[in-house]
Amino acid sequence: MKGGDLILSNIVTGAAILLKPELYIVLFFGVWAGVFIGVLPGLSSTMGVALLIPVTFGMEPSMGLAMLGAIYVASTYAGAISAILINIPGTSASIATLLDGPALVRKGEATRAVAVATFVSAIGGILSAFALLFLAPPLAMFSLRFGASEYFLLALFGITIIASLSEESIEKGLIAGCFGLLLAVVGMHPLTGYFRFSFGEPYLYEGIPVIVAMIGLYSIPEVIDLMTDKKHRGNIGDMRYESGNPFRHFKDLIKHRWLVLRSSIIGIIIGIIPGAGCSIGGFVSYDFAKKSSKHPERFGKGAIEGIIASETANNAVTGGSLVPLLTLGIPGNAVTAVFLGGLMIHGLRPGIALFEKNSVITYGFIISLFLSNLLFVPVGFITAKYGIKIIKAPVSLLAPLIMSLAVIGSYSIRSSVVDVWLMIGLGFIGFIMHRCSVPRAPMVLGLVLGSMAEAELARAMALVHGSAPALLLRFLSRPISLILVCLVIFSIGQAIYRQIRKSKEQLY
Amino acid sequence: MDNFKKDLYFAAATFVCSALIAWQSFNYPVRSAIFPRSLSLLLLGLSLILFVRGWRAVSKGKVEMEGAKHRPAIWTIAKNPAFILFNALVLYILGIHYVGYLTSTAVFIGTTMFILGQRNPLSVIALTLFFTALLYYVFSRLLGVPLPVGLLF
């Protein structure tokens, strides 16, 4: 049988899962659990998948994997609901959504923001499931071509996005980004093993968890704003979630269909690169959208394109991240690393054999991802509609509740009170940054990219025996590295050009 | 506080932090220190640029640097939401060390609700118990997170 015929035959066999009623029960549970986990700041997709793996012990492998897949895609999407409505990202995947989501709510367009985020997340997830279904082996070969040089340049490219995220003041954005990179330095050096800035505290040996930083940087300043602005309620007071049909906002997707497609492709590519997660996919896509927009000045002030770009890409990462996992046994991110454990518990070994000997289970799982991406749409709308009712509660109720959640959420990452103290400390820093109009997104991006940037630079230097000219030659002689170098130069050049143009406008 | 004044203070704070980080990095071996050292030097430069921009704005008369004319009274600081919240959080976490998560959470929720204006005692007690129980159920029962226990109970 030819390759294409074999894939089609396996898809038809795998589609038999759709005839099993228990599939719909596990997907229902998985999607609701995923949305619940994604909406609550402090609970991550990784935690959700890890905590619910034991629930799948007694299930058939295909059902167990379907449920875990549903939790993964739904939690990745649902972080957008809290990012948009309360300016606190539910998961790290939705950090880029903070740049335009809350601003749209302040304009009175909460329904539109949530509806568009929901639709594009579903589309991004579905397109990435298509890629997983038909293109898994060639995409896996592409991911193998990423070495230390490519990873370092990808991290560097991500860092140059920091400049474009902080157009108000590039110095402030870069300061925030550098602090983020420094936070990533805390803990063990990836090659030498030396502990830095841990001051003898064992819980700092592993570094600072991104989720803890995110909760602190966003939840504490947000609660202080709520407490300060009790009468007007700021963001939340202006929020309207009309009881009308959210589907009327589908026209935004039609209008920006090419942006949706491009963001999906970016998310899939970022997803297949092991180590690059949903948050990086969201930021890279956002940056591309802004740079290619006819009105880049609208980004950061409630541009619907910003939400489309970040949410499409971060959900497209989900399918992409499963490509190296299923084909090569290499996890694409932290969630898929936990997934690997789930696969092994069900007696499945990642690799090309998974697509041949266990094709019914594998293709059944991939087909279930399509359903999961569709199912979270109504679940997301219901959650957002009733979520707003809870959020319009008095500040005297909301503030202690959010802070209690932030405390237990930070604690639950590693069952450590040290993480709670870190959250409070970072919350203080976030409060100062918020008061001084310093953007916080670059700091989170720096923290996400910092460990990858330092580790891969050290590895790349080790490969060329510490010779900087040899390293540069390596960057320019490998095709993927060369493309990334061009992207870095283009990104920096654009940021400098915008800054010079802004300075000239201010002079006149 | 005017934006340019805030920039000056932020730049100064960044300069001090970066200097401390750079100084600490000299305690580490070269290979392990090169990344944080480079970043802290970059931060020193960026903080100087931000400081100079702010100072130029001040010297061009865009803002008056009158110094702290109106020092807030201590009871005004005590009413500051940030002051209240950070103190409440610190006491909450310290309380967990002694009386455990559930008791400390209940005290935190109830006290914060009262400070923020909820005056009906029945509402305060009922909502405190409800939310504490909800957090316990979701995290301990549903998600299996082991909650911190205190020294006393």
Boltz contact constraints between the chains, C-beta under 6 A:
constraints:
  - contact:
      token1: [A, 51]
      token2: [B, 143]
      max_distance: 6.0
  - contact:
      token1: [A, 171]
      token2: [B, 46]
      max_distance: 6.0
  - contact:
      token1: [A, 171]
      token2: [B, 49]
      max_distance: 6.0
  - contact:
      token1: [A, 171]
      token2: [B, 50]
      max_distance: 6.0
  - contact:
      token1: [A, 174]
      token2: [B, 46]
      max_distance: 6.0
  - contact:
      token1: [A, 175]
      token2: [B, 14]
      max_distance: 6.0
  - contact:
      token1: [A, 175]
      token2: [B, 46]
      max_distance: 6.0
  - contact:
      token1: [A, 178]
      token2: [B, 39]
      max_distance: 6.0
  - contact:
      token1: [A, 178]
      token2: [B, 42]
      max_distance: 6.0
  - contact:
      token1: [A, 178]
      token2: [B, 43]
      max_distance: 6.0
  - contact:
      token1: [A, 181]
      token2: [B, 39]
      max_distance: 6.0
  - contact:
      token1: [A, 182]
      token2: [B, 39]
      max_distance: 6.0
  - contact:
      token1: [A, 185]
      token2: [B, 36]
      max_distance: 6.0
  - contact:
      token1: [A, 189]
      token2: [B, 32]
      max_distance: 6.0
  - contact:
      token1: [A, 192]
      token2: [B, 31]
      max_distance: 6.0
  - contact:
      token1: [A, 192]
      token2: [B, 32]
      max_distance: 6.0
  - contact:
      token1: [A, 194]
      token2: [B, 32]
      max_distance: 6.0
  - contact:
      token1: [A, 196]
      token2: [B, 28]
      max_distance: 6.0
  - contact:
      token1: [A, 224]
      token2: [B, 81]
      max_distance: 6.0
  - contact:
      token1: [A, 224]
      token2: [B, 82]
      max_distance: 6.0
  - contact:
      token1: [A, 224]
      token2: [B, 85]
      max_distance: 6.0
  - contact:
      token1: [A, 227]
      token2: [B, 81]
      max_distance: 6.0
  - contact:
      token1: [A, 228]
      token2: [B, 81]
      max_distance: 6.0
  - contact:
      token1: [A, 395]
      token2: [B, 116]
      max_distance: 6.0
  - contact:
      token1: [A, 396]
      token2: [B, 113]
      max_distance: 6.0
  - contact:
      token1: [A, 396]
      token2: [B, 116]
      max_distance: 6.0
  - contact:
      token1: [A, 396]
      token2: [B, 117]
      max_distance: 6.0
  - contact:
      token1: [A, 396]
      token2: [B, 118]
      max_distance: 6.0
  - contact:
      token1: [A, 400]
      token2: [B, 109]
      max_distance: 6.0
  - contact:
      token1: [A, 400]
      token2: [B, 112]
      max_distance: 6.0
  - contact:
      token1: [A, 400]
      token2: [B, 113]
      max_distance: 6.0
  - contact:
      token1: [A, 401]
      token2: [B, 131]
      max_distance: 6.0
  - contact:
      token1: [A, 404]
      token2: [B, 105]
      max_distance: 6.0
  - contact:
      token1: [A, 404]
      token2: [B, 109]
      max_distance: 6.0
  - contact:
      token1: [A, 404]
      token2: [B, 135]
      max_distance: 6.0
  - contact:
      token1: [A, 408]
      token2: [B, 135]
      max_distance: 6.0
  - contact:
      token1: [A, 408]
      token2: [B, 139]
      max_distance: 6.0
  - contact:
      token1: [A, 412]
      token2: [B, 145]
      max_distance: 6.0
  - contact:
      token1: [A, 415]
      token2: [B, 146]
      max_distance: 6.0
  - contact:
      token1: [A, 420]
      token2: [B, 93]
      max_distance: 6.0
  - contact:
      token1: [A, 424]
      token2: [B, 89]
      max_distance: 6.0
  - contact:
      token1: [A, 431]
      token2: [B, 82]
      max_distance: 6.0
  - contact:
      token1: [A, 436]
      token2: [B, 6]
      max_distance: 6.0
  - contact:
      token1: [A, 436]
      token2: [B, 10]
      max_distance: 6.0
  - contact:
      token1: [A, 454]
      token2: [B, 35]
      max_distance: 6.0
